[in-house]
């Protein structure tokens, strides 16, 4: 990204462009691409967990720490990025974050990828992943605020859900692409390809993301709180619920491949197909749920139903895991059952994001949506950091049944926070 492109962040939108109603879809497309590009790295790199464990010579505990480091970086940076977005605007934050993320990934490809007979220092890998998270945390709040500013209330659930499909879309691409790249091109390719995608996303954001004119419906605050979202206990409650309900999702995304490989004895093709199906299924349900709740105006009821079904599915996975015994699953029927429950549970616990983020952003108001979404994402990625650390401890105590039972318990707690009756 050239310096002239990055300086274009301060250029105002022309009145004619701001009034064109179709431009909002370009803003949405840029937000989707930005989130998908970062998600290829964030969700795709954990899909290489088995190969990473071998290539970097990591034990299970260290692998869990490494897989959580990007989430730690995002958790630390989300709220500051959200506050900066509300102060500076969506475009400068997106450009700074995407350009920086591309540079950090390129540096990892050059300096932190293992090669034949040489394993990089663990500190270089860890520091690089934290830096990618710190810079990539910019895309969530900035793209969400842009959507709230450009779309009216009757379209926000659909628009936010479409934006949220970028996460499983990028994850599906990463789940299919990055393990193949790691196997045949090494980890330099694993880091280099997402770097190029982030750079392309920065170019699209420079071309299309603008602040809307004051005359647009979404440009005015919605349900504003004069004390700000950080002083509203409802914003904190929903943000906590969003984070906790992400725990089962991150358990699937970070250690689902390890579970299928070590316990279910699934092959690489089955593992890749299952994880890609989770991401694609979540993407489809996010779009459907956004449109459906826009029409029926029943976001809290949908969030209750999604959380409750997640409780049942992960409790069932825990029971099925315990039923197969403490050792690996043997035979096709138990393996198929474990794969199916993991896939369906992973889809269900990933299908609610757009609805929850819309509910939170509308509560905070469009002008303060960056701060509210930043707080929610701080909660989300704090959980993202803790989950890979907790899973090896749970495995050591009681095995995979305790891991999936804990996931069910998190969904139950989140249901009471997201949508209390």
C-alpha positions in Angstrom: 0.0 0.0 0.0 1.5 3.3 -1.1 1.7 6.3 1.2 -0.5 8.3 -1.1 -3.2 5.6 -0.8 -3.0 5.6 3.0 -3.2 9.4 3.0 -6.4 9.2 1.1 -8.1 8.2 4.3 -8.7 11.8 5.1 -10.4 12.7 1.7 -14.1 13.4 2.2 -16.7 11.7 0.1 -18.2 13.8 -2.6 -21.9 14.8 -2.1 -23.0 12.9 -5.2 -21.4 9.7 -4.1 -22.7 10.0 -0.5 -26.3 10.4 -1.8 -26.1 7.3 -4.0 -28.1 4.6 -2.1 -26.3 1.8 -3.9 -22.9 2.9 -2.4 -23.9 1.3 0.9 -23.5 -2.1 -0.7 -19.9 -1.2 -1.8 -19.2 -0.2 1.8 -20.6 -3.6 2.9 -18.5 -5.4 0.3 -15.3 -3.7 1.5 -16.1 -4.6 5.1 -16.8 -8.2 4.1 -13.5 -8.5 2.2 -11.6 -6.9 5.1 -13.0 -9.3 7.6 -12.6 -12.3 5.3 -9.0 -11.5 4.5 -8.1 -11.3 8.2 -10.2 -14.4 9.0 -8.1 -16.4 6.5 -5.2 -15.8 8.9 -7.0 -15.8 12.2 -9.2 -18.9 11.6 -7.1 -20.6 9.0 -3.8 -20.8 10.9 -5.3 -23.0 13.7 -6.5 -25.4 11.0 -2.8 -26.2 10.5 -2.5 -27.1 14.2 -1.3 -30.7 13.5 1.3 -29.6 11.0 2.3 -26.7 13.2 2.8 -29.0 16.1 5.2 -31.1 14.0 6.9 -28.3 12.1 7.7 -26.1 15.1 8.2 -29.2 17.5 5.6 -28.1 20.0 3.9 -30.0 22.8 0.2 -29.8 23.3 0.4 -27.2 26.0 2.7 -24.9 24.0 0.5 -25.4 20.9 -2.5 -24.2 22.9 -0.6 -21.1 23.9 0.6 -20.3 20.4 -2.9 -20.8 18.9 -4.3 -18.3 21.5 -1.8 -15.5 20.9 -3.6 -13.9 17.9 -6.7 -13.8 20.1 -4.7 -12.1 22.9 -3.5 -9.5 20.5 -7.0 -8.8 19.2 -8.4 -8.7 22.7 -5.9 -6.1 23.8 -6.4 -3.9 20.8 -10.2 -4.1 20.0 -11.4 -1.5 22.4 -8.7 1.1 21.6 -9.4 0.5 17.9 -13.1 1.0 18.5 -12.5 4.3 20.4 -10.3 5.5 17.5 -12.9 4.5 15.0 -15.5 6.6 16.7 -13.1 9.5 16.8 -11.3 9.3 13.4 -13.8 7.4 11.3 -13.9 3.9 9.7 -11.6 4.5 6.7 -8.4 5.5 8.4 -8.6 2.7 10.9 -9.3 0.1 8.3 -6.4 1.3 6.2 -3.9 1.4 9.1 -5.0 -2.0 10.4 -5.0 -3.9 7.1 -1.7 -2.4 5.9 0.0 -3.2 9.2 -1.4 -6.7 9.3 -0.1 -7.4 5.8 3.4 -6.2 6.8 3.3 -8.3 10.0 2.3 -11.5 8.1 5.0 -10.8 5.4 7.6 -10.5 8.1 6.5 -13.8 9.6 6.8 -15.5 6.2 10.3 -14.2 5.9 11.6 -14.8 9.4 9.3 -17.1 11.4 8.7 -20.1 9.0 10.4 -23.4 9.7 12.5 -24.9 6.9 14.3 -28.2 6.4 16.5 -28.7 9.5 15.8 -25.3 11.0 13.1 -24.5 13.5 12.6 -20.7 14.3 12.8 -19.5 17.8 9.4 -19.8 19.6 9.6 -16.1 20.6 9.6 -15.0 16.9 6.5 -17.1 16.2 4.7 -15.9 19.4 5.6 -12.3 18.8 4.5 -12.4 15.2 1.1 -13.9 16.0 0.5 -11.3 18.8 1.4 -8.5 16.4 -0.9 -9.8 13.7 -3.7 -9.9 16.3 -3.0 -6.4 17.5 -3.2 -4.9 14.0 -5.9 -7.1 12.7 -8.2 -6.2 15.5 -9.0 -3.0 13.7 -11.3 -4.6 11.1 -14.1 -5.6 13.3 -15.2 -2.4 14.9 -14.4 -0.2 11.9 -16.4 -2.3 9.4 -19.3 -2.7 11.8 -19.6 1.0 12.5 -19.5 1.7 8.7 -22.5 -0.6 8.3 -24.4 1.0 11.1 -23.7 4.4 9.5 -24.8 3.5 6.0 -27.8 1.2 6.6 -31.2 1.9 8.1 -32.6 -0.2 11.0 -34.7 -2.4 8.7 -31.6 -3.6 6.9 -29.0 -3.6 9.6 -29.5 -7.2 10.8 -29.1 -8.5 7.2 -26.1 -6.2 6.5 -24.3 -7.0 9.8 -25.0 -10.7 9.3 -23.6 -10.5 5.8 -20.5 -8.8 7.2 -20.3 -11.5 9.9 -20.3 -14.2 7.2 -16.9 -13.0 6.3 -15.5 -14.7 9.3 -16.6 -18.2 8.4 -16.1 -17.4 4.7 -12.4 -16.6 5.4 -12.2 -19.5 7.8 -13.5 -21.9 5.2 -11.0 -20.6 2.7 -8.3 -20.9 5.4 -9.4 -24.4 6.4 -9.1 -25.7 2.9 -6.2 -23.6 1.7 -3.7 -23.2 4.6 -3.2 -26.9 5.5 -2.5 -27.6 1.8 -0.1 -24.7 1.7 1.6 -25.8 4.9 2.0 -29.4 3.5 3.3 -28.4 0.1 4.7 -24.9 0.4 5.6 -24.6 4.1 4.6 -22.0 6.6 6.1 -19.2 4.5 3.2 -19.7 2.1 0.8 -20.0 5.1 1.7 -16.5 6.2 2.4 -15.0 2.8 -1.0 -15.6 1.2 -3.1 -13.9 3.9 -0.6 -11.0 3.8 -1.5 -10.5 0.1 -5.2 -10.8 0.9 -5.0 -8.1 3.6 -3.2 -5.8 1.2 -5.9 -6.3 -1.4 -8.6 -5.6 1.2 -6.8 -2.3 2.1 -7.0 -1.3 -1.5 -10.8 -2.0 -1.7 -11.3 -0.1 1.6 -9.4 2.9 0.2 -11.6 2.9 -2.9 -15.0 2.4 -1.3 -15.2 3.1 2.4 -16.4 6.7 3.1 -18.3 8.5 5.9 -21.9 9.0 4.8 -23.4 12.4 4.4 -25.4 13.7 7.4 -28.6 13.3 5.4 -28.5 9.5 5.3 -30.7 7.7 7.8 -27.9 5.6 9.3 -25.6 8.6 9.7 -27.6 9.9 12.7 -27.2 8.2 16.1 -29.7 5.5 16.9 -30.9 5.2 20.5 -28.0 7.3 21.7 -26.8 7.2 25.3 -25.4 10.6 26.4 -23.1 8.9 28.9 -21.6 6.6 26.2 -21.8 2.9 25.8 -19.1 2.1 28.3 -21.4 3.4 31.1 -24.4 1.3 30.0 -24.6 -2.0 32.0 -26.7 -3.5 29.1 -23.8 -3.1 26.7 -21.5 -4.8 29.2 -23.9 -7.6 29.8 -24.4 -8.3 26.1 -20.7 -8.0 25.4 -20.0 -10.6 28.1 -22.6 -12.9 26.7 -21.1 -12.6 23.2 -17.7 -13.5 24.5 -18.8 -16.5 26.6 -20.9 -17.9 23.7 -17.7 -17.8 21.6 -16.0 -20.3 23.9 -17.5 -23.4 22.3 -16.9 -21.9 18.8 -13.2 -21.3 19.5 -12.9 -24.8 21.0 -14.1 -26.2 17.7 -12.0 -23.9 15.6 -8.7 -24.2 17.6 -8.8 -27.9 18.7 -11.4 -29.4 16.4 -8.8 -30.7 14.1 -6.8 -32.1 16.9 -9.9 -33.9 18.3 -10.8 -35.4 15.0 -7.2 -36.5 14.3 -6.2 -37.8 17.8 -9.5 -39.1 19.2 -11.8 -39.8 16.2 -8.9 -41.1 14.1 -10.2 -39.1 11.1 -8.0 -38.6 8.0 -6.9 -35.2 6.6 -9.7 -35.2 4.0 -12.4 -35.8 6.6 -10.9 -33.2 8.9 -10.6 -30.6 6.2 -14.2 -31.3 4.9 -15.7 -31.1 8.4 -14.0 -27.8 9.3 -14.9 -26.3 6.0 -18.5 -27.4 6.4 -18.7 -25.7 9.8 -17.6 -22.4 8.3 -19.9 -22.6 5.2 -22.9 -23.7 7.3 -22.3 -20.8 9.7 -22.0 -18.4 6.8 -25.4 -19.5 5.4 -27.2 -19.4 8.7 -25.8 -15.9 9.5 -27.2 -14.4 6.4 -30.6 -16.2 6.9 -30.8 -15.2 10.6 -30.1 -11.5 9.9 -32.8 -11.3 7.3 -35.3 -13.3 9.3 -34.8 -11.3 12.5 -35.0 -8.0 10.6 -38.4 -9.0 9.4 -39.7 -10.4 12.6 -37.9 -8.1 15.0 -37.2 -11.0 17.3 -33.4 -10.9 17.9 -33.5 -11.8 21.6 -35.7 -14.8 21.0 -33.4 -16.0 18.2 -30.3 -15.6 20.5 -32.1 -17.6 23.2 -32.9 -20.4 20.7 -29.4 -20.5 19.3 -27.8 -20.7 22.7 -30.2 -23.4 23.9 -29.6 -25.6 20.9 -25.8 -25.1 21.4 -26.1 -26.4 25.0 -27.9 -29.5 23.8 -25.5 -30.2 20.9 -22.3 -29.9 22.9 -23.8 -31.9 25.8 -24.6 -34.6 23.2 -21.0 -34.4 21.9 -19.7 -34.8 25.5 -21.9 -37.8 26.1 -20.9 -39.4 22.7 -17.3 -38.8 23.5 -17.6 -40.5 26.9 -19.6 -43.3 25.4 -16.8 -44.2 23.0 -14.5 -44.6 26.0 -11.3 -42.9 27.1 -9.3 -44.1 24.0 -9.7 -43.1 20.4 -13.0 -43.9 18.6 -12.8 -47.2 16.8 -15.0 -48.1 13.8 -17.1 -46.0 11.4 -20.3 -45.5 13.4 -18.8 -43.8 16.5 -16.4 -41.8 14.3 -19.3 -40.6 12.1 -21.4 -39.7 15.1 -18.5 -37.6 16.6 -17.8 -35.9 13.3 -21.5 -35.1 12.8 -22.0 -33.7 16.3 -18.9 -31.6 16.1 -20.0 -30.2 12.7 -23.6 -29.4 13.6 -22.5 -28.0 17.0 -19.9 -25.8 15.4 -22.4 -24.4 12.9 -25.0 -23.7 15.5 -22.6 -21.9 17.9 -21.3 -19.8 15.0 -24.7 -18.8 13.5 -25.8 -16.0 15.9 -23.0 -13.4 15.6 -24.7 -10.9 13.1 -27.9 -10.8 15.2 -26.0 -10.3 18.5 -23.7 -7.6 17.1 -26.7 -5.8 15.5 -28.6 -5.8 18.8 -25.6 -4.4 20.6 -24.8 -1.7 18.0 -28.4 -0.5 17.8 -28.5 -0.3 21.6 -25.3 1.8 21.6 -26.2 4.0 18.7 -24.6 4.3 15.3 -22.3 7.1 16.2 -20.9 5.0 19.2 -21.1 1.6 17.5 -17.3 1.4 17.2 -16.8 1.6 20.9 -19.6 -0.9 21.7 -18.4 -3.4 19.1 -14.8 -3.0 20.3 -15.9 -3.9 23.8 -17.7 -6.9 22.6 -14.7 -8.1 20.5 -12.4 -7.5 23.5 -14.6 -10.0 25.3 -14.6 -12.4 22.3 -10.9 -12.5 21.8 -10.1 -12.6 25.5 -12.1 -15.8 25.4 -10.3 -16.8 22.2 -7.0 -16.5 24.0 -8.1 -18.4 27.1 -9.8 -21.3 25.4 -6.7 -22.9 23.8 -5.0 -22.5 27.2 -7.8 -24.2 29.1 -8.4 -27.1 26.7 -5.0 -28.9 27.4 -5.7 -28.6 31.2 -9.2 -30.1 30.7 -7.8 -32.9 28.6 -5.3 -33.8 31.2 -8.0 -34.0 33.9 -10.9 -35.8 32.2 -10.3 -36.0 28.4 -12.4 -34.7 25.6 -15.7 -35.3 27.3 -14.9 -32.6 29.9 -13.9 -30.2 27.1 -17.2 -30.5 25.3 -19.1 -30.5 28.6 -17.5 -27.2 29.4 -18.5 -25.9 26.1 -22.1 -26.7 26.8 -21.9 -25.0 30.2 -20.5 -21.8 28.5 -23.5 -21.8 26.1 -25.9 -22.1 29.1 -24.3 -19.1 30.9 -24.2 -17.0 27.7 -27.9 -17.7 27.1 -28.8 -15.9 30.4 -26.6 -12.9 29.5 -27.5 -12.4 25.9 -31.2 -12.6 26.1 -32.6 -12.9 29.6 -36.4 -13.4 29.7 
